[in-house]
Amino acid sequence: MGFECYRIGDLLLDAGTQEVTRNGVAVPVPRLSFKLLLSLARHAPNVVSTEQLELEVWSGLVVDRGTVNKRVLLLRRALSDGKAGEQDPYIAVVRGSGYRLIVPVERVLPSSGEAVAEEAGEQSWWQRNAGFFRTVSYSLLGIVALLALYQGFQNADTDSITASPAGSAQALAPDAAIYSRTSIAVLPFVDLSDDGIHQYLGDGLAEEVINLLAGMEGLSVAARTSSFAFRGDASTTTEIARMLNVGSILEGSIRHSENQIRVTAQLIDCRTGYHVWSKTYDRAFDEVFEVQNEIVTDIAESLELSLDGSGPRNTGYVTTNDIEAFALYLKGRELFNDRIRLRTEGLRQAQEFFQKSIEQDPGFARAHAGIALVYWLLTSYDDSLDKERYFELAEASANFALEFDPKSADALSALASIHSARGEVEQALAMFEKVRAIGSNDSNIMHWEAMLRLRLGYFDELLEPLTEVYRLDPLNEHIGWSLAAALNFSGDPAKSASILKELEHFTYRQYVLGLSALNSGNFVLAREYLRDVRMRSGILPAKIADSVIDALEEKSLADDVARRIVSLTQNGKLDAGVGFEVLLILGSTRVFELGIDPHHDIPRLQAHAQIWNNWAVNVRRDPRFKEWVQTLGYVELWRKNGWPDRCKPTGPEDFECI
């Protein structure tokens, strides 16, 4: 006889090979998760208490209930193919007692998978002496753990380690890239409720903790978009720390039952993989967000950060006393935040939840601001909409929100973005300045302002702030392509391309990669990217793309190509917006022959940014360019706020651009 082997529903667990398979295919299960599953199988169908699991899985180490809960969650994910949110078909939680397997479990022969007899007389020598060997194994594990603890004390402040490993092998081997422990990422709080329908609440709580922490001096906080990208992900804390450039991670869970909720939070030192602290907060359901200040205060004390007597700053996140209204708002916000993937459909669904939230509490400012953001963003995702009508609806909702909350960053940024979309650049910048003054650290708002500043030619000054935001939010695709665009205009196409290649959902990714290739002089690659690519204004036909690239390679062809594009556009054979954008890429002054009013005739205002590309020098030096930027309101703004990177004044009333 060999090692123990169990059939667990459709799974086969072999303790000898340390493998779990399903229909002959290996199911990746981490070491501790395997030990947990083995313990549950040995005791099936009985309930295994948390204390018993601690003894059998973490023998020799002191762990808390939160560590066990987290490991059960990781095991559930592994067995369900990593499909977060699906009902677990294997493991049940027995409230107040522990865990048990809820699928049929039988002992089988390792080689054949056939069931084996359970009579004591038929047990193997190994089985009869398993207790002895487990004792020896646990002793060895205890020695290893003590060595690991000693190593941890050698590599970290001794007062930062007060509990157990964070449930993975990285505790035994700290990563070489060690970041400051005062840089932190807050992961989504996992919903461990039996019904599993309150994840939005865990997200909302984690998001508010991020907002509170971001206002603390001396602490660097990874932004929501990047932290939440690890929802349902099996990455270790070391891997997450490396990707987010942080030294501490806060993870947690919520468990809702009737009118009560339990929030468990755990702070992990990523340099060692050990918990700094773990704490459970029990509250009535309608008091859940009172927990946030306690969590932030505990983090501040653990990281030796100072708080004034007033405690963490109040961000005004919860502006309703109606928990149902707030729950509906959070559901809408979850959809809104996923708009880069869900697009128009997701925004429409978010709008429905925001509206239901307002019906529950008509004075809920955040829900009104959410509707304002949806209205203006829909005009970017759906060209068929009456833009001005949607702008008016957004303005009404934003202004209504500001009556209840004058410091609503969402409402102010919606108004700023509407001004920007209308070409009211001075009003837009003034409104974005108000958002910064109230201390908003929202990456989305930074992206919206960056898009405006790129159009105005302020790309060099964007590099430093965008690089810092991208450091805090490296998985935010909006920030990624804002920074990539600024790098392109500033003359660093290689770095721009390296960022763009990581953007999975950016609509114009291939187009901007093509522009980066052109900036690098790689015309072969540019041709691959730009043929039939989607530009800001529409699809660039392959033949036109080839002609433009030919002209950029051989300057003598440029004017003939430009003349042909003008003719095609004027004869209606090429979309006017596409013709406008192509001529700007070509850097041809014939763009002025199109007779286009850039203020009204170009629906995608971001196409204007191409006036700053490397080939448009002659366009910028043309007297008609001055008329353009005067019409767009840029010159008056430049005089007040400073000249852009490629323009300068030449007298009281004149200027030049290169």
C-alpha positions as CSV (number, residue, x, y, z in Angstrom):
1,M,0.0,0.0,0.0
2,G,1.2,3.6,-0.7
3,F,0.2,7.0,0.7
4,E,-3.4,8.0,1.3
5,C,-5.6,8.6,-1.7
6,Y,-9.1,10.0,-1.7
7,R,-11.8,10.5,-4.3
8,I,-13.5,13.8,-3.4
9,G,-16.5,14.2,-5.7
10,D,-14.9,14.5,-9.2
11,L,-11.4,15.1,-7.7
12,L,-8.7,12.6,-6.9
13,L,-6.3,13.5,-4.1
14,D,-3.0,11.6,-3.8
15,A,-1.0,12.3,-0.7
16,G,2.0,10.5,-2.1
17,T,2.4,12.6,-5.2
18,Q,1.0,15.6,-3.5
19,E,-1.4,16.1,-6.5
20,V,-5.0,16.8,-7.0
21,T,-6.5,15.8,-10.4
22,R,-9.9,16.1,-12.1
23,N,-10.6,13.6,-14.9
24,G,-6.8,12.9,-15.1
25,V,-5.9,16.6,-15.4
26,A,-3.9,18.2,-12.6
27,V,-5.6,20.9,-10.6
28,P,-2.9,23.4,-9.3
29,V,-3.3,23.5,-5.5
30,P,-0.7,25.3,-3.3
31,R,1.0,23.4,-0.6
32,L,-1.0,24.7,2.4
33,S,-4.2,24.4,0.4
34,F,-3.4,20.7,-0.3
35,K,-2.8,20.1,3.4
36,L,-6.1,21.7,4.2
37,L,-8.0,19.6,1.7
38,L,-6.3,16.4,2.9
39,S,-7.3,17.2,6.5
40,L,-10.9,17.8,5.4
41,A,-10.9,14.5,3.5
42,R,-9.5,12.5,6.4
43,H,-12.4,13.7,8.6
44,A,-15.2,13.6,6.0
45,P,-18.1,13.8,6.3
46,N,-17.6,15.3,9.7
47,V,-17.1,19.0,10.5
48,V,-13.4,20.0,11.2
49,S,-13.1,22.8,13.6
50,T,-10.9,25.8,13.0
51,E,-8.7,24.8,15.9
52,Q,-8.2,21.3,14.5
53,L,-7.3,22.8,11.1
54,E,-4.8,25.1,12.7
55,L,-3.2,22.0,14.4
56,E,-3.1,19.8,11.4
57,V,-2.2,22.4,8.6
58,W,-0.1,24.9,10.5
59,S,1.4,22.6,13.2
60,G,4.0,24.4,15.2
61,L,2.8,27.9,14.2
62,V,0.4,30.3,15.9
63,V,-2.3,31.4,13.5
64,D,-5.6,33.2,13.8
65,R,-9.0,32.5,12.4
66,G,-8.5,35.0,9.6
67,T,-5.6,33.0,8.2
68,V,-7.7,29.8,8.2
69,N,-10.6,31.7,6.5
70,K,-8.2,33.0,3.8
71,R,-6.7,29.6,3.1
72,V,-10.2,28.1,2.8
73,L,-11.0,30.8,0.3
74,L,-7.8,30.1,-1.7
75,L,-8.6,26.4,-1.8
76,R,-12.2,27.1,-3.0
77,R,-10.8,29.2,-5.8
78,A,-8.3,26.5,-6.8
79,L,-10.9,23.8,-6.9
80,S,-13.4,26.0,-8.9
81,D,-10.8,26.8,-11.6
82,G,-10.3,30.3,-10.2
83,K,-13.8,31.4,-11.2
84,A,-14.4,33.9,-8.5
85,G,-18.0,34.3,-7.3
86,E,-19.2,30.8,-8.2
87,Q,-20.9,28.8,-5.5
88,D,-18.4,26.4,-4.0
89,P,-19.5,22.8,-4.6
90,Y,-16.9,21.2,-2.3
91,I,-16.6,23.0,1.0
92,A,-19.3,24.2,3.4
93,V,-19.0,26.6,6.3
94,V,-20.7,25.4,9.4
95,R,-21.4,28.5,11.4
96,G,-19.7,28.6,14.7
97,S,-18.1,25.2,14.2
98,G,-15.8,24.9,11.2
99,Y,-15.7,23.4,7.7
100,R,-16.7,20.1,6.1
101,L,-16.7,18.6,2.6
102,I,-20.2,18.3,1.1
103,V,-19.4,16.0,-1.7
104,P,-19.0,12.2,-1.4
105,V,-15.5,11.2,-0.1
106,E,-14.1,7.7,-0.2
107,R,-10.6,6.2,0.4
108,V,-9.2,4.6,-2.8
109,L,-6.1,2.8,-4.0
110,P,-3.5,5.2,-5.3
111,S,-2.9,3.4,-8.6
112,S,-6.4,2.3,-9.5
113,G,-8.6,4.8,-7.8
114,E,-10.7,1.8,-6.4
115,A,-12.2,2.1,-3.0
116,V,-10.2,0.3,-0.2
117,A,-11.5,-1.4,2.9
118,E,-11.5,0.5,6.1
119,E,-11.1,-2.4,8.6
120,A,-8.1,-1.9,10.8
121,G,-6.7,-5.3,10.0
122,E,-6.3,-4.3,6.3
123,Q,-4.3,-1.2,7.0
124,S,-0.7,-0.9,5.7
125,W,2.4,-0.5,7.9
126,W,2.4,3.1,6.9
127,Q,-1.2,3.6,7.9
128,R,-0.7,1.8,11.3
129,N,2.3,4.1,12.0
130,A,1.0,7.3,10.4
131,G,0.6,8.9,13.8
132,F,4.2,8.5,14.6
133,F,5.4,9.9,11.3
134,R,3.0,12.8,11.5
135,T,4.5,13.6,14.9
136,V,8.0,13.5,13.4
137,S,6.9,15.6,10.4
138,Y,5.2,18.2,12.6
139,S,8.3,18.5,14.7
140,L,10.4,19.0,11.6
141,L,8.0,21.6,10.4
142,G,8.2,23.3,13.7
143,I,12.0,23.5,13.4
144,V,11.7,25.0,9.9
145,A,9.1,27.5,11.1
146,L,11.4,28.6,14.0
147,L,14.3,29.1,11.5
148,A,11.9,31.1,9.2
149,L,10.9,33.3,12.2
150,Y,14.5,33.9,13.1
151,Q,15.3,34.9,9.5
152,G,12.3,37.2,9.5
153,F,13.5,38.9,12.6
154,Q,16.9,39.4,11.0
155,N,15.3,41.1,7.9
156,A,12.6,43.3,9.4
157,D,11.9,45.5,12.4
158,T,11.1,43.2,15.3
159,D,8.1,45.1,16.4
160,S,6.4,44.6,12.9
161,I,6.0,40.8,13.3
162,T,3.4,39.8,15.8
163,A,1.6,36.9,14.2
164,S,1.9,34.2,11.7
165,P,2.9,33.7,8.0
166,A,0.4,35.1,5.6
167,G,-0.5,31.6,4.5
168,S,2.0,31.0,1.7
169,A,5.5,29.8,1.2
170,Q,6.9,33.3,0.5
171,A,7.1,33.7,4.3
172,L,10.2,31.5,4.2
173,A,11.9,33.3,1.3
174,P,11.5,37.1,1.3
175,D,11.6,38.7,-2.1
176,A,14.8,40.5,-3.1
177,A,12.9,43.6,-4.1
178,I,12.0,45.1,-0.7
179,Y,9.8,48.2,-0.7
180,S,9.0,50.5,2.2
181,R,6.4,49.2,4.5
182,T,4.8,52.6,4.5
183,S,3.7,51.9,0.9
184,I,0.5,49.9,1.0
185,A,-2.1,48.3,-1.2
186,V,-5.6,47.6,0.0
187,L,-7.2,44.5,-1.7
188,P,-10.9,44.0,-2.1
189,F,-12.5,42.7,1.1
190,V,-13.7,39.2,0.2
191,D,-17.4,38.3,0.8
192,L,-17.5,35.1,2.8
193,S,-21.2,35.2,3.5
194,D,-23.1,32.0,2.8
195,D,-25.1,33.6,0.0
196,G,-22.0,35.3,-1.5
197,I,-24.0,38.3,-2.8
198,H,-22.4,41.1,-0.8
199,Q,-19.1,41.5,-2.7
200,Y,-20.0,45.1,-3.6
201,L,-20.0,45.9,0.1
202,G,-16.5,44.5,0.5
203,D,-15.4,46.6,-2.4
204,G,-17.0,49.7,-1.0
205,L,-15.4,49.2,2.4
206,A,-12.0,48.6,0.9
207,E,-12.4,51.7,-1.4
208,E,-13.2,53.9,1.5
209,V,-10.2,52.6,3.4
210,I,-8.0,53.5,0.4
211,N,-9.5,57.0,0.4
212,L,-8.8,57.5,4.1
213,L,-5.3,56.2,3.9
214,A,-4.5,58.3,0.8
215,G,-5.0,61.4,3.0
216,M,-2.4,60.4,5.5
217,E,1.0,62.1,5.4
218,G,3.9,59.7,5.1
219,L,1.9,56.9,3.5
220,S,2.0,55.9,-0.2
221,V,-1.2,54.1,-1.2
222,A,-1.7,52.0,-4.4
223,A,-4.8,53.2,-6.2
224,R,-8.1,51.3,-6.3
225,T,-7.9,50.2,-10.0
226,S,-4.7,48.4,-9.6
227,S,-5.4,46.9,-6.1
228,F,-8.8,45.7,-7.2
229,A,-7.3,44.0,-10.3
230,F,-6.3,41.2,-7.9
231,R,-9.9,40.2,-7.0
232,G,-10.1,36.5,-7.3
233,D,-6.4,36.2,-8.2
234,A,-4.2,33.6,-6.8
235,S,-1.0,35.8,-6.8
236,T,1.0,35.7,-3.6
237,T,1.5,38.8,-1.5
238,T,5.1,38.9,-2.7
239,E,4.0,38.9,-6.3
240,I,1.3,41.6,-5.7
241,A,3.9,43.7,-3.8
242,R,6.3,43.5,-6.7
243,M,3.6,44.5,-9.3
244,L,2.2,47.4,-7.2
245,N,5.6,48.5,-5.7
246,V,4.3,48.3,-2.1
247,G,5.7,46.9,1.1
248,S,2.5,46.3,3.0
249,I,-0.8,44.8,2.0
250,L,-4.2,45.0,3.7
251,E,-6.6,42.2,2.9
252,G,-9.8,41.3,4.6
253,S,-13.2,39.7,4.4
254,I,-16.8,40.5,5.3
255,R,-19.4,38.0,6.5
256,H,-23.0,39.2,6.5
257,S,-25.8,37.4,8.4
258,E,-29.2,38.9,9.0
259,N,-28.6,42.3,10.5
260,Q,-25.0,41.7,11.6
261,I,-21.7,41.9,9.7
262,R,-18.2,40.7,10.7
263,V,-15.2,42.5,9.1
264,T,-11.8,40.8,9.4
265,A,-8.8,42.8,8.4
266,Q,-5.1,41.7,8.1
267,L,-2.1,43.8,7.5
268,I,0.8,41.9,5.9
269,D,4.5,42.9,5.8
270,C,5.4,41.9,2.3
271,R,9.1,41.8,3.1
272,T,8.6,38.8,5.3
273,G,5.1,37.5,4.4
274,Y,4.1,37.8,8.0
275,H,1.0,39.4,9.5
276,V,1.6,42.7,11.3
277,W,-1.8,42.3,12.9
278,S,-5.2,40.8,12.3
279,K,-8.4,42.0,13.8
280,T,-12.1,41.3,13.7
281,Y,-14.8,43.9,13.9
282,D,-18.4,42.9,14.7
283,R,-21.1,45.5,13.9
284,A,-24.7,45.9,13.1
285,F,-25.1,45.9,9.3
286,D,-26.0,49.6,9.2
287,E,-22.8,50.5,11.1
288,V,-20.4,48.7,8.8
289,F,-18.7,51.8,7.5
290,E,-17.9,53.0,11.0
291,V,-15.3,50.2,10.9
292,Q,-13.2,52.1,8.3
293,N,-11.8,54.6,10.8
294,E,-10.9,51.9,13.2
295,I,-9.0,50.0,10.5
296,V,-7.2,53.1,9.4
297,T,-6.2,54.0,12.9
298,D,-4.9,50.5,13.5
299,I,-2.8,50.7,10.4
300,A,-1.4,54.1,11.3
301,E,-0.4,52.8,14.7
302,S,1.2,49.6,13.2
303,L,3.2,51.6,10.7
304,E,4.1,54.3,13.3
305,L,2.3,57.1,11.4
306,S,1.0,60.0,13.3
307,L,-2.7,61.0,13.4
308,D,-3.9,64.3,14.9
309,G,-6.5,64.3,17.6
310,S,-9.4,64.2,15.1
311,G,-8.3,60.8,13.8
312,P,-8.5,59.9,10.1
313,R,-9.9,62.6,7.8
314,N,-13.6,62.4,6.9
315,T,-13.8,62.0,3.1
316,G,-17.6,62.4,3.1
317,Y,-17.8,59.0,1.4
318,V,-21.0,58.0,3.1
319,T,-23.5,60.8,2.5
320,T,-26.6,58.9,3.3
321,N,-28.1,57.3,6.4
322,D,-30.1,54.8,4.3
323,I,-28.0,51.6,4.0
324,E,-30.2,50.3,1.2
325,A,-29.5,53.5,-0.9
326,F,-25.8,53.1,-0.2
327,A,-25.9,49.4,-1.2
328,L,-27.5,50.2,-4.5
329,Y,-25.0,53.0,-5.1
330,L,-22.1,50.5,-4.5
331,K,-23.5,48.1,-7.0
332,G,-23.7,50.9,-9.5
333,R,-20.2,52.0,-8.7
334,E,-18.8,48.5,-9.2
335,L,-20.2,48.5,-12.8
336,F,-19.0,52.0,-13.4
337,N,-15.5,51.2,-12.4
338,D,-15.5,48.2,-14.8
339,R,-16.5,50.4,-17.8
340,I,-13.3,49.9,-19.8
341,R,-14.4,46.2,-20.1
342,L,-18.2,46.5,-19.9
343,R,-18.4,49.7,-22.0
344,T,-21.8,51.1,-22.8
345,E,-23.8,48.3,-21.4
346,G,-22.0,48.5,-18.0
347,L,-22.5,52.3,-17.9
348,R,-26.3,51.8,-18.6
349,Q,-26.5,49.2,-15.8
350,A,-24.6,51.5,-13.4
351,Q,-27.0,54.3,-14.2
352,E,-30.0,52.1,-13.3
353,F,-28.5,51.3,-9.8
354,F,-27.7,55.0,-9.2
355,Q,-31.2,55.9,-10.1
356,K,-32.6,53.3,-7.7
357,S,-30.3,54.6,-5.0
358,I,-31.8,58.1,-5.5
359,E,-35.3,56.8,-5.4
360,Q,-34.4,55.3,-2.0
361,D,-32.7,58.5,-0.8
362,P,-33.4,61.6,-3.1
363,G,-30.7,63.6,-1.3
364,F,-27.9,61.1,-1.8
365,A,-25.2,63.3,-3.4
366,R,-22.9,60.5,-4.5
367,A,-25.6,58.8,-6.5
368,H,-26.5,62.0,-8.3
369,A,-22.8,62.6,-9.1
370,G,-22.6,59.0,-10.3
371,I,-25.4,59.7,-12.8
372,A,-23.6,62.8,-13.9
373,L,-20.4,60.9,-14.7
374,V,-22.4,58.2,-16.6
375,Y,-24.2,60.8,-18.8
376,W,-21.0,62.5,-20.0
377,L,-19.0,59.2,-20.4
378,L,-21.8,57.7,-22.5
379,T,-21.1,60.4,-25.1
380,S,-17.5,59.0,-25.4
381,Y,-18.7,55.4,-25.8
382,D,-21.7,55.9,-28.1
383,D,-21.3,58.3,-31.0
384,S,-24.9,58.0,-31.9
385,L,-26.1,60.0,-28.9
386,D,-27.1,63.7,-28.9
387,K,-24.0,64.9,-27.1
388,E,-25.3,68.3,-26.0
389,R,-28.5,66.7,-24.6
390,Y,-26.5,64.3,-22.5
391,F,-24.1,67.1,-21.4
392,E,-27.2,69.0,-20.1
393,L,-28.4,66.0,-18.2
394,A,-25.0,65.5,-16.7
395,E,-24.8,69.1,-15.7
396,A,-28.2,68.9,-14.0
397,S,-27.2,65.9,-12.0
398,A,-23.8,67.3,-11.1
399,N,-25.2,70.6,-9.9
400,F,-27.9,68.8,-7.9
401,A,-25.2,66.7,-6.2
402,L,-23.1,69.9,-5.4
403,E,-26.1,71.3,-3.5
404,F,-25.9,68.5,-1.1
405,D,-22.1,68.1,-1.2
406,P,-20.1,71.1,-2.4
407,K,-16.9,69.1,-2.3
408,S,-18.1,66.2,-4.5
409,A,-15.0,65.4,-6.6
410,D,-17.2,63.2,-8.9
411,A,-19.6,66.1,-9.6
412,L,-16.9,68.7,-10.1
413,S,-14.9,66.4,-12.4
414,A,-18.1,65.7,-14.4
415,L,-18.6,69.5,-14.9
416,A,-14.9,69.9,-15.8
417,S,-15.0,67.1,-18.4
418,I,-18.2,68.6,-20.0
419,H,-16.5,72.0,-20.3
420,S,-13.5,70.2,-21.9
421,A,-15.7,68.3,-24.3
422,R,-17.4,71.5,-25.4
423,G,-14.0,73.1,-26.0
424,E,-14.4,75.5,-23.0
425,V,-10.8,74.9,-22.0
426,E,-10.4,77.7,-19.5
427,Q,-13.5,76.8,-17.5
428,A,-12.4,73.1,-17.6
429,L,-9.0,73.8,-16.2
430,A,-10.5,76.0,-13.4
431,M,-12.9,73.2,-12.5
432,F,-10.1,70.6,-12.4
433,E,-8.2,72.9,-10.1
434,K,-11.1,72.8,-7.7
435,V,-11.0,69.1,-7.7
436,R,-7.3,69.1,-6.8
437,A,-7.9,71.7,-4.1
438,I,-10.2,69.3,-2.2
439,G,-7.5,66.6,-2.2
440,S,-8.9,64.1,-4.6
441,N,-6.5,61.3,-5.5
442,D,-8.8,59.6,-8.1
443,S,-6.7,58.3,-11.0
444,N,-9.7,58.6,-13.4
445,I,-9.9,62.4,-12.8
446,M,-6.2,62.7,-13.4
447,H,-6.7,60.9,-16.7
448,W,-9.5,63.2,-17.8
449,E,-7.5,66.3,-17.0
450,A,-4.4,64.9,-18.7
451,M,-6.4,64.4,-21.9
452,L,-7.3,68.1,-21.9
453,R,-3.7,69.2,-21.2
454,L,-2.4,67.0,-24.0
455,R,-4.7,68.8,-26.4
456,L,-3.4,72.1,-25.1
457,G,0.3,71.1,-25.7
458,Y,1.3,70.7,-22.1
459,F,2.7,67.2,-22.5
460,D,6.2,67.7,-21.0
461,E,4.8,68.9,-17.7
462,L,2.5,65.9,-17.5
463,L,5.4,63.4,-17.4
464,E,6.3,63.7,-13.8
465,P,2.7,63.7,-12.3
466,L,1.5,60.9,-14.6
467,T,4.6,58.8,-13.9
468,E,3.9,59.1,-10.2
469,V,0.2,58.2,-10.6
470,Y,1.1,55.3,-12.8
471,R,3.5,54.1,-10.1
472,L,0.6,54.1,-7.6
473,D,-1.8,52.7,-10.2
474,P,0.2,50.5,-12.6
475,L,-2.8,48.5,-13.8
476,N,-5.0,51.5,-14.6
477,E,-5.2,51.5,-18.4
478,H,-6.6,55.0,-18.6
479,I,-3.5,56.4,-16.8
480,G,-1.3,54.1,-18.9
481,W,-2.4,55.5,-22.2
482,S,-2.4,59.1,-20.9
483,L,1.3,58.6,-20.0
484,A,2.0,56.8,-23.3
485,A,0.6,59.7,-25.3
486,A,2.6,62.3,-23.3
487,L,5.8,60.2,-23.8
488,N,5.1,60.0,-27.6
489,F,4.8,63.8,-27.9
490,S,7.8,64.3,-25.7
491,G,10.1,62.2,-27.9
492,D,10.2,58.9,-26.1
493,P,8.3,56.5,-28.3
494,A,10.1,53.4,-27.1
495,K,8.9,53.9,-23.5
496,S,5.4,54.8,-24.8
497,A,5.2,51.5,-26.8
498,S,6.3,49.5,-23.8
499,I,3.4,50.8,-21.8
500,L,0.9,50.5,-24.7
501,K,1.7,46.8,-25.2
502,E,0.4,46.1,-21.7
503,L,-3.0,47.8,-22.2
504,E,-5.5,45.1,-22.9
505,H,-8.7,47.1,-23.3
506,F,-7.6,50.4,-24.7
507,T,-9.6,51.0,-27.9
508,Y,-6.9,53.0,-29.7
509,R,-4.0,50.9,-28.6
510,Q,-3.0,49.7,-32.1
511,Y,-3.4,53.2,-33.5
512,V,-1.1,54.8,-30.8
513,L,1.4,51.9,-31.2
514,G,1.5,52.8,-34.9
515,L,2.2,56.4,-34.0
516,S,5.0,55.3,-31.7
517,A,6.5,53.2,-34.5
518,L,6.4,56.2,-36.8
519,N,8.1,58.3,-34.1
520,S,10.8,55.6,-33.8
521,G,11.3,55.5,-37.6
522,N,10.2,51.9,-37.7
523,F,8.0,52.2,-40.9
524,V,7.6,48.4,-41.4
525,L,6.1,48.0,-37.9
526,A,4.0,51.2,-38.4
527,R,2.5,49.8,-41.5
528,E,1.4,46.6,-39.7
529,Y,-0.3,48.6,-37.0
530,L,-1.9,51.4,-39.1
531,R,-3.6,49.5,-41.9
532,D,-7.4,49.5,-41.3
533,V,-6.8,50.7,-37.8
534,R,-9.4,52.6,-35.7
535,M,-8.3,56.2,-35.3
536,R,-10.0,58.8,-33.1
537,S,-12.2,59.9,-36.0
538,G,-12.9,56.6,-37.7
539,I,-11.2,53.8,-39.6
540,L,-8.0,54.5,-41.5
541,P,-8.2,52.6,-44.9
542,A,-5.2,50.4,-45.5
543,K,-4.4,52.1,-48.9
544,I,-4.4,55.5,-47.2
545,A,-2.2,54.2,-44.4
546,D,0.3,52.9,-46.9
547,S,0.3,56.2,-48.8
548,V,1.0,58.2,-45.6
549,I,3.8,55.9,-44.5
550,D,5.3,56.0,-48.0
551,A,5.2,59.8,-47.8
552,L,6.9,59.8,-44.4
553,E,9.6,57.5,-45.7
554,E,10.1,59.4,-48.9
555,K,9.5,63.2,-48.4
556,S,9.2,63.9,-52.1
557,L,5.8,62.0,-52.1
558,A,4.3,64.0,-49.2
559,D,2.6,66.8,-51.1
560,D,1.1,64.5,-53.7
561,V,-0.3,62.2,-51.0
562,A,-1.7,65.2,-49.1
563,R,-3.3,66.6,-52.2
564,R,-5.0,63.2,-52.9
565,I,-6.3,63.0,-49.3
566,V,-7.8,66.5,-49.6
567,S,-9.5,65.5,-52.8
568,L,-10.9,62.3,-51.4
569,T,-12.2,64.2,-48.4
570,Q,-13.8,67.1,-50.3
571,N,-15.5,64.5,-52.7
572,G,-17.0,62.6,-49.8
573,K,-14.9,59.5,-50.4
574,L,-13.1,59.8,-47.2
575,D,-14.6,60.9,-43.9
576,A,-13.7,64.5,-43.1
577,G,-12.6,63.7,-39.5
578,V,-10.3,60.9,-40.8
579,G,-8.9,63.2,-43.5
580,F,-8.2,65.9,-40.9
581,E,-6.4,63.5,-38.6
582,V,-4.4,61.9,-41.4
583,L,-3.2,65.2,-42.7
584,L,-2.1,66.2,-39.2
585,I,-0.1,62.9,-38.9
586,L,1.4,63.7,-42.3
587,G,2.2,67.2,-41.0
588,S,0.8,68.8,-44.2
589,T,-0.4,72.4,-44.3
590,R,-3.1,71.2,-46.8
591,V,-5.1,70.3,-43.7
592,F,-6.3,74.0,-43.8
593,E,-7.7,73.4,-47.2
594,L,-10.4,71.1,-45.8
595,G,-12.2,74.2,-44.4
596,I,-12.9,72.4,-41.2
597,D,-13.9,74.3,-38.1
598,P,-11.9,72.4,-35.4
599,H,-14.2,73.7,-32.7
600,H,-17.3,72.2,-34.1
601,D,-16.5,69.8,-37.0
602,I,-14.3,67.3,-35.2
603,P,-16.4,65.2,-32.8
604,R,-13.4,63.5,-31.2
605,L,-11.6,66.5,-29.7
606,Q,-8.6,64.3,-28.8
607,A,-7.8,64.2,-32.5
608,H,-6.6,67.8,-32.0
609,A,-3.7,66.5,-30.0
610,Q,-2.0,65.4,-33.3
611,I,-1.2,69.1,-34.0
612,W,1.8,68.5,-31.6
613,N,3.2,65.4,-33.4
614,N,6.8,65.5,-34.7
615,W,5.8,65.9,-38.3
616,A,3.5,68.9,-37.9
617,V,6.1,71.6,-37.6
618,N,5.0,73.2,-40.8
619,V,1.4,73.1,-39.7
620,R,2.3,74.9,-36.4
621,R,4.4,77.5,-38.3
622,D,1.5,78.3,-40.7
623,P,-0.3,81.6,-40.0
624,R,-3.6,79.7,-40.3
625,F,-2.6,77.6,-37.3
626,K,-2.6,80.8,-35.2
627,E,-6.2,81.4,-36.3
628,W,-7.1,77.8,-35.3
629,V,-5.7,78.0,-31.8
630,Q,-7.3,81.5,-31.4
631,T,-10.7,80.0,-32.4
632,L,-10.2,77.1,-29.9
633,G,-9.5,79.6,-27.1
634,Y,-6.0,78.2,-26.5
635,V,-4.0,81.5,-26.9
636,E,-5.8,83.4,-24.2
637,L,-5.4,80.4,-21.8
638,W,-1.7,80.1,-22.7
639,R,-1.1,83.8,-21.8
640,K,-2.7,83.2,-18.4
641,N,-1.4,79.8,-17.5
642,G,1.9,79.6,-19.4
643,W,3.0,78.7,-22.9
644,P,3.0,75.1,-24.1
645,D,6.1,73.1,-24.8
646,R,6.3,74.0,-28.5
647,C,5.1,77.6,-28.5
648,K,6.5,80.9,-27.1
649,P,5.5,84.6,-27.2
650,T,7.4,86.8,-29.6
651,G,5.8,90.1,-28.5
652,P,2.9,91.5,-26.6
653,E,0.4,90.3,-29.2
654,D,2.2,87.6,-31.1
655,F,3.7,84.1,-30.7
656,E,5.3,81.3,-32.6
657,C,5.1,77.5,-32.5
658,I,7.6,75.0,-33.7
